[in-house]
Amino acid sequence: MKNKINIFLNTKIKLFLIDLFSDYELSFIDLNEVQNFYDNTATNIIFINDKESTKLIDYKKLNDNFLILSTLNIKNLNISNKLIKIPKPINNLKTIIENFIENKKIKFHDITIVNEKLTNINSNSFCYLTKLESEILTYLIIEKEGTKKYIQENILNIKSTIQTNSLDSHLTRIRKKMYKIKTSVKIQSKSEKLLIVI
């Protein structure tokens, strides 16, 4: 499953970013749209390269899925936890963004996933998922309704023509871990579809 990144910018570095993040699904959105945009399924990155851009954004309304990168020294915006000055050399940019993506919080109803740690936010009980379990559960949370075929081909990297119980085994382990932390979130199987429900 390719990580999805929404990039808000009014700069001319689009081609550089396409090259740098060729293994990601990128969407480019005008910086003017950031206030009306909400996508919890993606990492949202804002590039600021001029002082006028700083006036377009209400930084306090941005959630944890936003990372702000700037070529400027921006002060007095009260966003120090989300703002990173673009490094030199710019090649380090990919490492910064990949670290941000890796530490991104996925939240649905009473659960969060951060760094493969599944937590019930009501009781603070938690357990750890494997990388594949985390990718499967994240996919289902993002899509709400997914297919077994997609998971098998894109997450488990198994051709759909191959008969295997691998996905069922992963789902069983994920369900046990969800039961262990007493979440009200459930994974339902309906034929070839998988649904995440409360």
Secondary structure by P-SEA (a helix, b strand, c coil): cbbbbbbbccccaaaaaaaaccccbbbbbcccccccccccccbbbbbbccaaaaaacccccccccbbbbccccccccccccccccccccccaaaaaaaaaaaabbbbcccccccccccccccccbbbbbcaaaaaaaaaaaaaccccaaaaaccccccccccccaaaaaaaaaaaaaaaaacccbbbbbcccbbbbcc
